[in-house]
Amino acid sequence: MPQLYSSKLKMNLELRAGITTAIRHYFTQKNYLEVETPNRIPAPAPEANIEAEPSGPWFLQTSPELCMKRLLAAGFERIFQICKCYRKGERGRLHLPEMTMLEWYTAGHDYLDMMRQCEDLITTVAQSIDHGKGIQYQGRWIDFTKPWDRMTVDQAFETFAAESLDTAVLNGHFDEIIGCDIAPNLGYVKPVFLYDYPAELGSLARLKPGDKSVAERFELYIAGIEICNAFSELTDPDEQRRRFETERRLRRASGKTPYPLAEPFLQALGDMPDSAGNALGIDRLAMLFADTAEIDAVVAFIPEGC
């Protein structure tokens, strides 16, 4: 039972509780409605590289995204949720198969608005838990003074990768290069928004007006760690169906389960307003504030100890 009785763990869990309280306060002060959606669903988003955990004939959610967007379509314009999400086979220094996610959506906003909101949320949380204008993480000071840095995915490939962006996408090396060559260089002076992803890699994101080669998607990196994934939402049900079918074909071709289509979500999508959404990993955010390199240090139970 050493995981439960470590004094350092107790400090980290108290810090984590303060972070969660500050997040809730931030959103309620801005008139967001806290919602709850089902953990067990009939059809997750069919993403080629994310595996859902089966639960009988259904699945444990990999994200509350589809259900929350149905709430947007029903007229709930500012919503947030802190919930458990499940991803089969994800385990490592930065990964848990059962993670805690903050997800929020704002009608009438796009991904650029969401970048500013993300800055505001994290700096507000930092101040509320007495971290002032930044954090000391693994021996380096990271400045949270706004505005934070921004870099397009194309610029990141030109700066850090040995392979061009187009070649990486064509050869299926994109995720590997992001994880091994690009991410370790991001967010050590200030947090960095990596934005404008290739259209092929924004399965639920709106394409950029005037440049359909990129999706209005960003990820936030702090100290080389991906903290969140956000985008301007795609609201075209026909286009979304085509993208889901493409992902299902990719899953089938690689020998993975081709999930059923989420028909209630697709049917509701036409009523969804222009909006932006963000999924932020609370476990990783707690890691940063606790100045620990291991995700195990900020959760009360690790999978191997349950």
C-alpha positions as CSV (number, residue, x, y, z in Angstrom):
1,M,0.0,0.0,0.0
2,P,2.9,2.5,-0.3
3,Q,1.1,4.4,-3.1
4,L,-1.6,5.3,-0.7
5,Y,0.5,6.3,2.3
6,S,3.3,8.4,0.7
7,S,3.4,11.9,2.2
8,K,4.4,13.3,-1.2
9,L,1.4,11.7,-2.8
10,K,-0.9,13.2,-0.1
11,M,0.5,16.7,-1.0
12,N,0.0,16.0,-4.7
13,L,-3.6,14.9,-4.2
14,E,-4.3,18.0,-2.1
15,L,-2.8,20.1,-4.9
16,R,-4.9,18.2,-7.5
17,A,-8.1,18.8,-5.5
18,G,-7.3,22.5,-5.4
19,I,-6.8,22.5,-9.2
20,T,-10.1,20.8,-9.7
21,T,-11.9,23.2,-7.4
22,A,-10.3,26.2,-9.2
23,I,-11.4,24.8,-12.6
24,R,-15.0,24.5,-11.5
25,H,-15.0,27.9,-10.0
26,Y,-13.6,29.4,-13.2
27,F,-16.4,27.9,-15.4
28,T,-19.3,28.6,-13.0
29,Q,-18.1,32.2,-12.7
30,K,-18.4,32.5,-16.5
31,N,-21.9,31.0,-16.5
32,Y,-21.0,27.6,-17.9
33,L,-23.3,24.7,-17.0
34,E,-21.6,21.7,-15.5
35,V,-23.0,18.6,-17.2
36,E,-22.8,14.8,-16.9
37,T,-23.0,12.4,-19.9
38,P,-22.9,8.6,-20.0
39,N,-19.6,6.8,-19.4
40,R,-20.9,3.8,-21.3
41,I,-22.0,4.4,-24.9
42,P,-23.0,2.4,-27.9
43,A,-20.6,4.0,-30.4
44,P,-17.4,6.0,-29.8
45,A,-15.9,8.3,-32.4
46,P,-14.2,5.9,-34.8
47,E,-10.7,7.3,-34.6
48,A,-8.0,5.1,-36.2
49,N,-5.5,5.4,-33.4
50,I,-7.6,5.4,-30.2
51,E,-8.9,2.1,-28.8
52,A,-12.1,2.1,-26.8
53,E,-12.5,-0.3,-23.9
54,P,-15.5,-2.7,-24.5
55,S,-18.2,-2.8,-21.9
56,G,-20.6,-5.6,-22.8
57,P,-21.9,-4.9,-26.3
58,W,-21.1,-1.1,-25.8
59,F,-18.0,0.8,-24.9
60,L,-16.6,3.0,-22.2
61,Q,-16.2,6.5,-23.5
62,T,-12.8,7.6,-24.8
63,S,-14.2,11.2,-24.5
64,P,-17.5,12.8,-23.7
65,E,-17.3,14.7,-27.0
66,L,-20.2,13.2,-28.9
67,C,-22.7,13.5,-26.1
68,M,-21.6,17.0,-25.2
69,K,-22.0,18.1,-28.8
70,R,-25.6,16.7,-28.8
71,L,-26.2,19.0,-25.8
72,L,-24.8,22.0,-27.8
73,A,-27.2,21.0,-30.7
74,A,-30.0,21.0,-28.1
75,G,-29.3,24.6,-27.2
76,F,-26.9,24.4,-24.3
77,E,-24.3,27.0,-25.4
78,R,-21.7,27.0,-22.6
79,I,-21.0,23.6,-21.0
80,F,-18.2,21.9,-19.2
81,Q,-17.6,18.5,-17.7
82,I,-14.9,16.8,-15.5
83,C,-15.1,13.0,-16.1
84,K,-13.3,9.7,-16.5
85,C,-12.3,8.6,-19.9
86,Y,-11.0,5.2,-20.9
87,R,-8.5,4.2,-23.6
88,K,-7.4,0.6,-24.1
89,G,-3.7,-0.1,-23.9
90,E,-2.6,3.4,-23.0
91,R,-0.1,3.2,-20.2
92,G,3.2,5.0,-19.6
93,R,4.9,7.9,-18.0
94,L,2.2,10.3,-19.4
95,H,-0.6,7.8,-19.9
96,L,-3.3,6.0,-17.9
97,P,-6.0,3.7,-19.3
98,E,-8.4,5.5,-17.1
99,M,-7.8,9.3,-17.1
100,T,-9.6,12.4,-15.9
101,M,-10.6,14.8,-18.6
102,L,-11.9,18.3,-18.5
103,E,-13.9,19.0,-21.6
104,W,-15.8,22.3,-22.5
105,Y,-17.6,23.8,-25.4
106,T,-18.5,27.4,-26.3
107,A,-21.1,28.3,-29.0
108,G,-20.2,31.3,-31.2
109,H,-16.4,30.8,-30.8
110,D,-13.6,29.3,-32.9
111,Y,-10.2,27.8,-32.1
112,L,-8.5,31.1,-31.8
113,D,-11.0,32.2,-29.2
114,M,-10.4,28.9,-27.5
115,M,-6.6,29.5,-27.3
116,R,-7.2,32.7,-25.4
117,Q,-9.7,31.0,-23.2
118,C,-7.3,28.1,-22.5
119,E,-4.6,30.7,-21.5
120,D,-7.0,32.4,-19.2
121,L,-8.2,29.2,-17.5
122,I,-4.7,27.8,-16.8
123,T,-3.3,31.2,-15.6
124,T,-6.4,31.6,-13.4
125,V,-5.9,28.2,-11.9
126,A,-2.2,28.9,-11.3
127,Q,-3.0,32.1,-9.4
128,S,-5.6,30.4,-7.3
129,I,-3.2,27.7,-6.1
130,D,-0.4,30.2,-5.4
131,H,1.7,29.5,-8.5
132,G,1.7,33.2,-9.6
133,K,2.9,33.8,-13.1
134,G,4.4,30.4,-13.9
135,I,5.7,27.1,-12.7
136,Q,9.1,25.6,-11.9
137,Y,9.1,22.2,-13.7
138,Q,12.0,19.8,-13.5
139,G,14.5,22.5,-12.9
140,R,13.2,25.0,-15.5
141,W,11.0,28.1,-15.1
142,I,8.0,28.3,-17.4
143,D,6.5,31.7,-17.8
144,F,2.7,31.8,-17.9
145,T,2.5,35.5,-18.8
146,K,0.0,36.0,-21.6
147,P,0.0,35.8,-24.6
148,W,1.5,32.4,-25.0
149,D,3.6,31.3,-28.0
150,R,2.0,30.0,-31.1
151,M,3.5,27.8,-33.9
152,T,1.8,26.2,-36.9
153,V,2.4,22.5,-37.5
154,D,4.1,23.3,-40.8
155,Q,6.5,25.6,-39.0
156,A,7.2,23.0,-36.4
157,F,8.1,20.4,-39.0
158,E,10.4,22.9,-40.8
159,T,12.1,23.7,-37.5
160,F,12.4,20.4,-35.8
161,A,11.7,17.5,-38.2
162,A,14.0,15.7,-40.7
163,E,11.0,14.9,-42.9
164,S,8.6,17.4,-44.4
165,L,5.0,17.6,-43.2
166,D,3.5,16.3,-46.4
167,T,5.9,13.3,-46.5
168,A,5.3,12.5,-42.9
169,V,1.5,12.4,-43.4
170,L,1.9,10.4,-46.6
171,N,4.2,7.8,-45.0
172,G,2.2,7.6,-41.7
173,H,5.0,9.1,-39.6
174,F,3.2,12.2,-38.4
175,D,2.4,11.0,-34.9
176,E,5.9,9.6,-34.4
177,I,7.6,12.8,-35.5
178,I,5.3,14.9,-33.3
179,G,6.0,12.7,-30.3
180,C,9.7,12.1,-30.7
181,D,11.1,15.2,-32.5
182,I,8.7,18.1,-32.1
183,A,6.9,17.8,-28.7
184,P,10.2,17.5,-26.7
185,N,11.2,21.0,-28.0
186,L,8.0,22.8,-27.2
187,G,6.9,24.8,-24.1
188,Y,10.0,25.2,-22.0
189,V,10.1,29.0,-22.0
190,K,6.4,29.6,-22.4
191,P,3.5,27.3,-23.2
192,V,3.1,26.8,-27.0
193,F,0.0,26.3,-29.0
194,L,0.7,24.0,-32.0
195,Y,-2.0,24.8,-34.5
196,D,-3.4,24.3,-38.0
197,Y,-3.1,20.5,-38.4
198,P,-3.3,18.8,-41.7
199,A,-6.9,18.3,-42.8
200,E,-6.5,14.5,-42.7
201,L,-5.7,14.7,-38.9
202,G,-8.7,16.8,-37.8
203,S,-11.5,14.2,-37.9
204,L,-14.0,16.3,-36.0
205,A,-12.6,19.7,-36.7
206,R,-13.7,22.4,-39.2
207,L,-11.5,23.0,-42.2
208,K,-10.0,26.5,-42.3
209,P,-11.9,28.9,-44.6
210,G,-9.7,29.8,-47.5
211,D,-7.3,26.9,-46.9
212,K,-9.0,23.5,-46.9
213,S,-5.6,21.8,-46.5
214,V,-5.6,22.5,-42.8
215,A,-8.0,21.9,-39.9
216,E,-8.7,24.5,-37.3
217,R,-7.2,22.4,-34.5
218,F,-4.6,23.0,-31.9
219,E,-2.7,21.2,-29.1
220,L,-1.2,23.0,-26.1
221,Y,2.3,21.9,-25.0
222,I,4.0,22.8,-21.7
223,A,7.4,21.4,-20.9
224,G,7.2,19.1,-23.9
225,I,3.9,17.6,-22.6
226,E,0.6,17.7,-24.6
227,I,-2.0,19.2,-22.2
228,C,-5.0,19.6,-24.4
229,N,-6.5,19.1,-27.9
230,A,-9.0,21.6,-29.2
231,F,-10.7,22.8,-32.4
232,S,-13.4,24.8,-34.2
233,E,-16.1,22.2,-34.5
234,L,-17.3,20.6,-37.7
235,T,-21.1,21.1,-38.0
236,D,-21.7,19.5,-41.4
237,P,-23.3,16.1,-40.8
238,D,-22.6,14.8,-44.3
239,E,-18.9,15.7,-44.1
240,Q,-18.7,14.2,-40.6
241,R,-20.3,11.0,-41.8
242,R,-17.7,10.8,-44.7
243,R,-14.9,11.3,-42.2
244,F,-16.2,8.7,-39.8
245,E,-16.5,6.2,-42.7
246,T,-12.9,6.9,-43.7
247,E,-11.8,6.2,-40.1
248,R,-13.8,3.0,-40.0
249,R,-12.1,1.9,-43.2
250,L,-8.7,2.6,-41.7
251,R,-9.5,0.7,-38.6
252,R,-10.8,-2.3,-40.6
253,A,-7.7,-2.2,-42.8
254,S,-5.4,-2.4,-39.8
255,G,-7.3,-5.2,-38.2
256,K,-9.1,-3.1,-35.6
257,T,-12.8,-3.2,-34.6
258,P,-14.8,-0.9,-36.9
259,Y,-17.1,0.8,-34.4
260,P,-20.8,1.4,-35.2
261,L,-21.6,4.9,-36.5
262,A,-22.9,7.2,-33.7
263,E,-26.2,7.9,-35.5
264,P,-27.8,10.1,-32.8
265,F,-24.7,12.4,-32.9
266,L,-24.7,12.6,-36.7
267,Q,-28.5,13.3,-36.7
268,A,-28.0,16.1,-34.2
269,L,-25.0,17.7,-35.8
270,G,-27.0,19.7,-38.3
271,D,-28.5,21.7,-35.4
272,M,-25.2,22.4,-33.7
273,P,-24.1,26.0,-33.8
274,D,-20.6,27.2,-34.8
275,S,-18.6,26.5,-31.7
276,A,-15.2,25.5,-30.3
277,G,-14.4,22.7,-27.9
278,N,-11.4,21.7,-25.8
279,A,-10.3,18.4,-24.1
280,L,-7.7,19.0,-21.3
281,G,-6.0,16.2,-19.3
282,I,-6.3,17.0,-15.6
283,D,-3.8,14.3,-14.7
284,R,-1.1,15.9,-16.8
285,L,-2.0,19.4,-15.6
286,A,-1.6,18.2,-12.0
287,M,1.8,16.7,-13.0
288,L,3.0,20.1,-14.1
289,F,1.9,21.9,-11.0
290,A,3.3,19.1,-8.8
291,D,6.6,19.2,-10.6
292,T,6.7,15.5,-11.2
293,A,7.8,13.6,-14.3
294,E,5.4,10.6,-13.7
295,I,1.6,10.6,-14.0
296,D,1.5,8.0,-11.3
297,A,2.5,10.6,-8.7
298,V,-0.7,12.5,-9.0
299,V,-3.4,9.7,-8.8
300,A,-4.4,7.8,-5.7
301,F,-4.6,4.5,-7.5
302,I,-2.5,3.3,-10.4
303,P,-3.9,0.4,-12.6
304,E,-1.3,-2.1,-11.3
305,G,-2.3,-1.3,-7.7
306,C,-6.1,-1.6,-7.9
